[in-house]
Amino acid sequence: MADTVADSAQAPAAVRHAEETMGTVFSFDVRGGDPGAVRAAVDDAVAGLHRVDEVFSTYREDSQISRLQRGRLTVEECDPEVAEVLELAAEAERLSDGWFSTSYGGRLDPTGIVKGWAVERAARQLAAVPGVSGVSVNGGGDVQLLGVPGAQRPWRVGVSDPLRPGGLAAVISAAGVDELAVATSGTAERGAHIVDPRTGRSAVTDLVAVTVVGPRLTWADCWATAAFAMGSREGLAWLESLPGVEALLITAGDEVRCTGGLAARLG
């Protein structure tokens, strides 16, 4: 979870909120700005998340994605966000050589990209409020950070240790950057839910968790999923090739592997 504790009484005012939707909890921490304006913006962002759930949920028969999958709607008849997300997903599939996919068993399922995209969109919406100096939005453990929580204090995110419940594998710092995202894919929380798109079955690899660090949560979330499906050796090599991306991979044998530049983001 994001560390949002201010160091002094001079820290900007904080508006915090937690909301349950999309099958998880979204936590907001916004620093600076007029509190009334910020709370109104948080309300708008929360409404936007619920709308995303209504449009993209594969568990709702009446969602636009479900109706699109059944051929009851065309992309042009859906909300514009549907075309946006599907275009982003197609780019993620191209860049990962098919290891990230929105097609499972012949069915359209963009949920692998929707949450990260929705969190990032909400964070940028809040950062646009006049006077806001820092934003943290955490969606089920995947975090988009913008700005700073206080003077000379960066946002920090603890990465859970998948093999030691309650422990941390690392702490990621956003020091020196205006935006940072942290996304984790693994089996510790939800079991074997990641699909190998080449077989259509659960991905069987030597990994228990992949944490990806980069500027945008939309992509970090996709890359963590794709790298997990690849396995530690191929996944690490591929993540090393992505500009602006660092990662931490943990195997079932308790081996920790990381990209060359990750050390600069620890703290």
C-alpha atoms as a printed R data frame, in Angstrom:
    type eleno elety resid chain resno       x       y       z
1   ATOM     1    CA   MET     A     1   0.000   0.000   0.000
2   ATOM     2    CA   ALA     A     2   1.128   3.588  -0.549
3   ATOM     3    CA   ASP     A     3   2.809   5.370   2.343
4   ATOM     4    CA   THR     A     4   0.900   8.634   2.629
5   ATOM     5    CA   VAL     A     5   2.026   9.871   6.048
6   ATOM     6    CA   ALA     A     6   3.215  13.481   6.047
7   ATOM     7    CA   ASP     A     7   6.420  14.424   7.860
8   ATOM     8    CA   SER     A     8   5.346  17.788   9.289
9   ATOM     9    CA   ALA     A     9   2.451  20.034  10.111
10  ATOM    10    CA   GLN     A    10   3.361  22.021   6.980
11  ATOM    11    CA   ALA     A    11   2.347  19.138   4.708
12  ATOM    12    CA   PRO     A    12  -0.550  19.851   2.319
13  ATOM    13    CA   ALA     A    13  -4.031  18.939   3.510
14  ATOM    14    CA   ALA     A    14  -5.009  15.355   2.676
15  ATOM    15    CA   VAL     A    15  -8.338  14.095   1.389
16  ATOM    16    CA   ARG     A    16  -8.657  10.314   1.644
17  ATOM    17    CA   HIS     A    17 -11.384   7.939   0.565
18  ATOM    18    CA   ALA     A    18 -11.881   4.196   0.048
19  ATOM    19    CA   GLU     A    19 -14.450   2.728  -2.355
20  ATOM    20    CA   GLU     A    20 -15.391  -0.850  -3.155
21  ATOM    21    CA   THR     A    21 -16.127  -1.602  -6.792
22  ATOM    22    CA   MET     A    22 -14.915  -3.840  -9.616
23  ATOM    23    CA   GLY     A    23 -14.427  -6.625  -7.074
24  ATOM    24    CA   THR     A    24 -11.756  -4.789  -5.090
25  ATOM    25    CA   VAL     A    25 -11.127  -1.684  -2.973
26  ATOM    26    CA   PHE     A    26  -9.855   1.585  -4.428
27  ATOM    27    CA   SER     A    27  -8.053   3.950  -2.054
28  ATOM    28    CA   PHE     A    28  -7.557   7.651  -2.751
29  ATOM    29    CA   ASP     A    29  -5.052   9.992  -1.098
30  ATOM    30    CA   VAL     A    30  -5.003  13.521  -2.516
31  ATOM    31    CA   ARG     A    31  -2.717  16.284  -1.186
32  ATOM    32    CA   GLY     A    32  -3.221  20.030  -1.585
33  ATOM    33    CA   GLY     A    33  -5.986  22.002  -3.244
34  ATOM    34    CA   ASP     A    34  -9.242  23.240  -1.757
35  ATOM    35    CA   PRO     A    35 -10.672  20.342   0.292
36  ATOM    36    CA   GLY     A    36 -14.196  20.939  -0.981
37  ATOM    37    CA   ALA     A    37 -13.078  20.926  -4.609
38  ATOM    38    CA   VAL     A    38 -10.946  17.856  -4.023
39  ATOM    39    CA   ARG     A    39 -13.786  15.950  -2.367
40  ATOM    40    CA   ALA     A    40 -16.052  16.797  -5.313
41  ATOM    41    CA   ALA     A    41 -13.364  15.555  -7.704
42  ATOM    42    CA   VAL     A    42 -12.978  12.338  -5.700
43  ATOM    43    CA   ASP     A    43 -16.744  11.825  -5.905
44  ATOM    44    CA   ASP     A    44 -16.535  12.242  -9.687
45  ATOM    45    CA   ALA     A    45 -13.615   9.810  -9.893
46  ATOM    46    CA   VAL     A    46 -15.499   7.255  -7.796
47  ATOM    47    CA   ALA     A    47 -18.558   7.595 -10.026
48  ATOM    48    CA   GLY     A    48 -16.267   7.041 -12.988
49  ATOM    49    CA   LEU     A    49 -14.965   3.793 -11.501
50  ATOM    50    CA   HIS     A    50 -18.492   2.505 -10.968
51  ATOM    51    CA   ARG     A    51 -19.303   3.425 -14.555
52  ATOM    52    CA   VAL     A    52 -16.230   1.486 -15.735
53  ATOM    53    CA   ASP     A    53 -17.531  -1.536 -13.850
54  ATOM    54    CA   GLU     A    54 -20.943  -1.185 -15.498
55  ATOM    55    CA   VAL     A    55 -19.411  -0.945 -18.969
56  ATOM    56    CA   PHE     A    56 -16.561  -3.481 -18.768
57  ATOM    57    CA   SER     A    57 -17.658  -6.153 -16.282
58  ATOM    58    CA   THR     A    58 -17.643  -9.640 -17.802
59  ATOM    59    CA   TYR     A    59 -19.886 -10.793 -14.919
60  ATOM    60    CA   ARG     A    60 -22.779  -8.544 -15.927
61  ATOM    61    CA   GLU     A    61 -24.896  -9.851 -18.760
62  ATOM    62    CA   ASP     A    62 -26.017  -6.319 -19.600
63  ATOM    63    CA   SER     A    63 -22.565  -4.695 -19.639
64  ATOM    64    CA   GLN     A    64 -21.396  -3.275 -22.939
65  ATOM    65    CA   ILE     A    65 -18.452  -5.682 -23.047
66  ATOM    66    CA   SER     A    66 -20.743  -8.684 -22.516
67  ATOM    67    CA   ARG     A    67 -23.112  -7.500 -25.212
68  ATOM    68    CA   LEU     A    68 -20.187  -6.728 -27.530
69  ATOM    69    CA   GLN     A    69 -18.817 -10.225 -26.971
70  ATOM    70    CA   ARG     A    70 -22.214 -11.719 -27.857
71  ATOM    71    CA   GLY     A    71 -22.508  -9.593 -30.997
72  ATOM    72    CA   ARG     A    72 -25.392  -7.532 -29.596
73  ATOM    73    CA   LEU     A    73 -23.390  -4.295 -29.890
74  ATOM    74    CA   THR     A    74 -20.678  -2.968 -32.173
75  ATOM    75    CA   VAL     A    75 -17.655  -1.067 -30.856
76  ATOM    76    CA   GLU     A    76 -19.086   2.069 -32.479
77  ATOM    77    CA   GLU     A    77 -22.280   1.661 -30.459
78  ATOM    78    CA   CYS     A    78 -20.380   1.386 -27.155
79  ATOM    79    CA   ASP     A    79 -19.104   4.241 -25.013
80  ATOM    80    CA   PRO     A    80 -15.933   5.802 -26.506
81  ATOM    81    CA   GLU     A    81 -13.921   4.352 -23.632
82  ATOM    82    CA   VAL     A    82 -14.486   0.843 -25.009
83  ATOM    83    CA   ALA     A    83 -12.686   1.636 -28.259
84  ATOM    84    CA   GLU     A    84  -9.922   3.391 -26.272
85  ATOM    85    CA   VAL     A    85  -9.329   0.389 -24.018
86  ATOM    86    CA   LEU     A    86  -9.430  -2.118 -26.878
87  ATOM    87    CA   GLU     A    87  -6.885  -0.053 -28.823
88  ATOM    88    CA   LEU     A    88  -4.587   0.062 -25.801
89  ATOM    89    CA   ALA     A    89  -5.008  -3.689 -25.313
90  ATOM    90    CA   ALA     A    90  -4.122  -4.331 -28.954
91  ATOM    91    CA   GLU     A    91  -0.942  -2.293 -28.484
92  ATOM    92    CA   ALA     A    92  -0.095  -4.258 -25.325
93  ATOM    93    CA   GLU     A    93  -0.602  -7.514 -27.230
94  ATOM    94    CA   ARG     A    94   1.688  -6.307 -30.023
95  ATOM    95    CA   LEU     A    95   4.450  -5.132 -27.692
96  ATOM    96    CA   SER     A    96   4.344  -8.368 -25.653
97  ATOM    97    CA   ASP     A    97   4.314 -10.612 -28.735
98  ATOM    98    CA   GLY     A    98   0.940 -11.986 -27.706
99  ATOM    99    CA   TRP     A    99   1.763 -12.741 -24.069
100 ATOM   100    CA   PHE     A   100  -0.807 -10.156 -23.061
101 ATOM   101    CA   SER     A   101  -4.183 -10.825 -24.636
102 ATOM   102    CA   THR     A   102  -7.846  -9.887 -24.296
103 ATOM   103    CA   SER     A   103  -9.024 -13.071 -25.973
104 ATOM   104    CA   TYR     A   104  -9.417 -16.162 -23.793
105 ATOM   105    CA   GLY     A   105 -11.126 -19.242 -25.098
106 ATOM   106    CA   GLY     A   106 -12.494 -17.245 -27.988
107 ATOM   107    CA   ARG     A   107 -14.160 -14.718 -25.659
108 ATOM   108    CA   LEU     A   108 -13.424 -11.019 -25.365
109 ATOM   109    CA   ASP     A   109 -12.156 -10.188 -21.872
110 ATOM   110    CA   PRO     A   110 -10.262  -6.888 -21.432
111 ATOM   111    CA   THR     A   111 -10.231  -7.053 -17.627
112 ATOM   112    CA   GLY     A   112  -6.435  -7.483 -17.656
113 ATOM   113    CA   ILE     A   113  -6.041  -3.864 -18.719
114 ATOM   114    CA   VAL     A   114  -9.203  -2.170 -17.463
115 ATOM   115    CA   LYS     A   115  -8.309  -1.774 -13.777
116 ATOM   116    CA   GLY     A   116  -4.893  -0.233 -14.391
117 ATOM   117    CA   TRP     A   117  -6.319   2.076 -17.028
118 ATOM   118    CA   ALA     A   118  -9.177   3.114 -14.730
119 ATOM   119    CA   VAL     A   119  -6.868   3.824 -11.777
120 ATOM   120    CA   GLU     A   120  -4.503   5.876 -13.928
121 ATOM   121    CA   ARG     A   121  -7.387   7.838 -15.431
122 ATOM   122    CA   ALA     A   122  -8.806   8.600 -11.973
123 ATOM   123    CA   ALA     A   123  -5.409   9.736 -10.678
124 ATOM   124    CA   ARG     A   124  -4.859  12.105 -13.596
125 ATOM   125    CA   GLN     A   125  -8.354  13.489 -13.184
126 ATOM   126    CA   LEU     A   126  -7.597  14.332  -9.544
127 ATOM   127    CA   ALA     A   127  -4.156  15.765 -10.321
128 ATOM   128    CA   ALA     A   128  -5.834  18.309 -12.617
129 ATOM   129    CA   VAL     A   129  -7.691  19.938  -9.695
130 ATOM   130    CA   PRO     A   130  -6.168  23.403  -9.036
131 ATOM   131    CA   GLY     A   131  -3.735  23.390  -6.134
132 ATOM   132    CA   VAL     A   132  -3.355  19.619  -5.889
133 ATOM   133    CA   SER     A   133   0.301  18.695  -5.335
134 ATOM   134    CA   GLY     A   134   0.136  14.928  -5.015
135 ATOM   135    CA   VAL     A   135  -2.173  12.022  -5.804
136 ATOM   136    CA   SER     A   136  -2.093   8.336  -4.889
137 ATOM   137    CA   VAL     A   137  -4.781   5.997  -6.208
138 ATOM   138    CA   ASN     A   138  -4.507   2.347  -5.212
139 ATOM   139    CA   GLY     A   139  -6.716  -0.216  -6.907
140 ATOM   140    CA   GLY     A   140  -6.389  -3.590  -5.205
141 ATOM   141    CA   GLY     A   141  -2.647  -3.133  -4.684
142 ATOM   142    CA   ASP     A   142  -1.838  -1.568  -8.047
143 ATOM   143    CA   VAL     A   143  -0.917   2.084  -7.562
144 ATOM   144    CA   GLN     A   144  -0.634   5.246  -9.654
145 ATOM   145    CA   LEU     A   145   1.346   8.053  -8.023
146 ATOM   146    CA   LEU     A   146   1.510  11.645  -9.260
147 ATOM   147    CA   GLY     A   147   3.332  14.611  -7.726
148 ATOM   148    CA   VAL     A   148   4.463  14.489  -4.096
149 ATOM   149    CA   PRO     A   149   2.678  14.093  -0.739
150 ATOM   150    CA   GLY     A   150   4.690  16.874   0.901
151 ATOM   151    CA   ALA     A   151   7.781  19.028   0.687
152 ATOM   152    CA   GLN     A   152  10.875  16.896   0.010
153 ATOM   153    CA   ARG     A   153   8.903  13.722   0.692
154 ATOM   154    CA   PRO     A   154   8.231  11.185  -2.090
155 ATOM   155    CA   TRP     A   155   5.418   8.698  -2.320
156 ATOM   156    CA   ARG     A   156   6.485   5.201  -1.256
157 ATOM   157    CA   VAL     A   157   4.827   1.849  -1.985
158 ATOM   158    CA   GLY     A   158   5.387  -1.370  -0.080
159 ATOM   159    CA   VAL     A   159   5.485  -4.540  -2.205
160 ATOM   160    CA   SER     A   160   4.015  -7.532  -0.359
161 ATOM   161    CA   ASP     A   161   6.172 -10.623  -0.003
162 ATOM   162    CA   PRO     A   162   4.128 -13.446  -1.606
163 ATOM   163    CA   LEU     A   163   5.939 -16.123   0.405
164 ATOM   164    CA   ARG     A   164   5.766 -14.372   3.799
165 ATOM   165    CA   PRO     A   165   2.277 -13.062   4.549
166 ATOM   166    CA   GLY     A   166   2.431  -9.687   6.244
167 ATOM   167    CA   GLY     A   167   6.009  -9.059   5.128
168 ATOM   168    CA   LEU     A   168   7.420  -6.775   2.456
169 ATOM   169    CA   ALA     A   169   9.614  -7.847  -0.433
170 ATOM   170    CA   ALA     A   170  10.630  -4.255  -1.237
171 ATOM   171    CA   VAL     A   171   9.675  -0.609  -0.838
172 ATOM   172    CA   ILE     A   172   9.446   1.431  -4.040
173 ATOM   173    CA   SER     A   173  10.140   5.168  -3.905
174 ATOM   174    CA   ALA     A   174   8.915   7.792  -6.372
175 ATOM   175    CA   ALA     A   175  11.749  10.157  -5.412
176 ATOM   176    CA   GLY     A   176  12.842  12.320  -8.317
177 ATOM   177    CA   VAL     A   177   9.919  11.599 -10.652
178 ATOM   178    CA   ASP     A   178   6.539  13.254 -11.114
179 ATOM   179    CA   GLU     A   179   4.686  10.047 -11.917
180 ATOM   180    CA   LEU     A   180   5.209   6.431 -10.998
181 ATOM   181    CA   ALA     A   181   3.093   3.296 -11.120
182 ATOM   182    CA   VAL     A   182   3.550  -0.020  -9.318
183 ATOM   183    CA   ALA     A   183   1.639  -3.139 -10.411
184 ATOM   184    CA   THR     A   184   1.906  -6.739  -9.233
185 ATOM   185    CA   SER     A   185   0.646  -9.947 -10.802
186 ATOM   186    CA   GLY     A   186   0.894 -13.247  -8.995
187 ATOM   187    CA   THR     A   187  -0.796 -16.171  -7.329
188 ATOM   188    CA   ALA     A   188  -0.574 -15.203  -3.644
189 ATOM   189    CA   GLU     A   189  -3.860 -13.286  -3.456
190 ATOM   190    CA   ARG     A   190  -6.088 -14.853  -6.103
191 ATOM   191    CA   GLY     A   191  -4.511 -18.217  -6.885
192 ATOM   192    CA   ALA     A   192  -3.781 -19.365 -10.431
193 ATOM   193    CA   HIS     A   193  -5.894 -16.747 -12.230
194 ATOM   194    CA   ILE     A   194  -3.372 -15.650 -14.885
195 ATOM   195    CA   VAL     A   195  -3.972 -17.293 -18.247
196 ATOM   196    CA   ASP     A   196  -1.301 -18.344 -20.723
197 ATOM   197    CA   PRO     A   197  -2.794 -16.937 -23.945
198 ATOM   198    CA   ARG     A   198  -0.953 -19.524 -26.015
199 ATOM   199    CA   THR     A   199  -2.698 -22.445 -24.324
200 ATOM   200    CA   GLY     A   200  -5.855 -20.813 -22.942
201 ATOM   201    CA   ARG     A   201  -5.129 -22.446 -19.588
202 ATOM   202    CA   SER     A   202  -3.682 -21.162 -16.318
203 ATOM   203    CA   ALA     A   203  -0.089 -20.032 -16.716
204 ATOM   204    CA   VAL     A   204   2.269 -22.566 -15.139
205 ATOM   205    CA   THR     A   205   5.652 -20.938 -14.509
206 ATOM   206    CA   ASP     A   206   8.335 -20.787 -11.837
207 ATOM   207    CA   LEU     A   207   7.025 -17.433 -10.617
208 ATOM   208    CA   VAL     A   208   4.791 -16.500  -7.703
209 ATOM   209    CA   ALA     A   209   4.852 -12.720  -8.292
210 ATOM   210    CA   VAL     A   210   5.992 -10.053 -10.739
211 ATOM   211    CA   THR     A   211   6.027  -6.389  -9.721
212 ATOM   212    CA   VAL     A   212   6.508  -3.821 -12.481
213 ATOM   213    CA   VAL     A   213   7.467  -0.184 -11.923
214 ATOM   214    CA   GLY     A   214   6.985   2.466 -14.607
215 ATOM   215    CA   PRO     A   215   5.381   5.841 -15.267
216 ATOM   216    CA   ARG     A   216   1.898   4.621 -16.235
217 ATOM   217    CA   LEU     A   217  -0.241   2.018 -14.493
218 ATOM   218    CA   THR     A   218  -2.087   1.152 -17.704
219 ATOM   219    CA   TRP     A   219   1.102  -0.401 -19.065
220 ATOM   220    CA   ALA     A   220   2.677  -1.563 -15.791
221 ATOM   221    CA   ASP     A   221  -0.388  -3.712 -15.096
222 ATOM   222    CA   CYS     A   222  -0.238  -5.283 -18.567
223 ATOM   223    CA   TRP     A   223   3.504  -5.915 -18.406
224 ATOM   224    CA   ALA     A   224   3.281  -7.616 -14.999
225 ATOM   225    CA   THR     A   225   0.638 -10.007 -16.329
226 ATOM   226    CA   ALA     A   226   2.535 -10.759 -19.536
227 ATOM   227    CA   ALA     A   227   5.855 -11.309 -17.755
228 ATOM   228    CA   PHE     A   228   4.263 -13.675 -15.245
229 ATOM   229    CA   ALA     A   229   2.913 -15.811 -18.091
230 ATOM   230    CA   MET     A   230   6.376 -15.901 -19.690
231 ATOM   231    CA   GLY     A   231   8.202 -17.199 -16.621
232 ATOM   232    CA   SER     A   232  11.212 -15.715 -14.856
233 ATOM   233    CA   ARG     A   233  13.914 -16.094 -17.499
234 ATOM   234    CA   GLU     A   234  12.009 -14.898 -20.551
235 ATOM   235    CA   GLY     A   235   9.957 -12.430 -18.525
236 ATOM   236    CA   LEU     A   236  13.003 -10.727 -17.006
237 ATOM   237    CA   ALA     A   237  14.761 -10.462 -20.364
238 ATOM   238    CA   TRP     A   238  11.670  -8.932 -21.954
239 ATOM   239    CA   LEU     A   239  11.108  -6.456 -19.112
240 ATOM   240    CA   GLU     A   240  14.751  -5.369 -19.382
241 ATOM   241    CA   SER     A   241  14.072  -4.433 -23.012
242 ATOM   242    CA   LEU     A   242  11.220  -2.041 -22.169
243 ATOM   243    CA   PRO     A   243  12.264   1.612 -21.800
244 ATOM   244    CA   GLY     A   244  11.486   3.241 -18.451
245 ATOM   245    CA   VAL     A   245  10.420  -0.059 -16.867
246 ATOM   246    CA   GLU     A   246  11.911  -1.812 -13.839
247 ATOM   247    CA   ALA     A   247  10.715  -5.011 -12.190
248 ATOM   248    CA   LEU     A   248  11.036  -7.424  -9.299
249 ATOM   249    CA   LEU     A   249  10.338 -11.128  -9.910
250 ATOM   250    CA   ILE     A   250   9.979 -13.723  -7.153
251 ATOM   251    CA   THR     A   251  10.047 -17.446  -7.881
252 ATOM   252    CA   ALA     A   252   8.366 -20.275  -6.015
253 ATOM   253    CA   GLY     A   253  11.843 -21.271  -4.835
254 ATOM   254    CA   ASP     A   254  12.220 -17.895  -3.081
255 ATOM   255    CA   GLU     A   255  14.663 -16.581  -5.662
256 ATOM   256    CA   VAL     A   256  14.488 -12.818  -6.291
257 ATOM   257    CA   ARG     A   257  15.363 -11.472  -9.728
258 ATOM   258    CA   CYS     A   258  15.228  -7.850 -10.765
259 ATOM   259    CA   THR     A   259  15.978  -5.548 -13.661
260 ATOM   260    CA   GLY     A   260  19.241  -3.648 -13.655
261 ATOM   261    CA   GLY     A   261  17.808  -0.269 -12.749
262 ATOM   262    CA   LEU     A   262  15.445  -1.323  -9.963
263 ATOM   263    CA   ALA     A   263  17.908  -0.424  -7.192
264 ATOM   264    CA   ALA     A   264  17.475   3.275  -8.054
265 ATOM   265    CA   ARG     A   265  13.765   3.010  -7.204
266 ATOM   266    CA   LEU     A   266  14.165   1.237  -3.857
267 ATOM   267    CA   GLY     A   267  13.740   3.165  -0.633
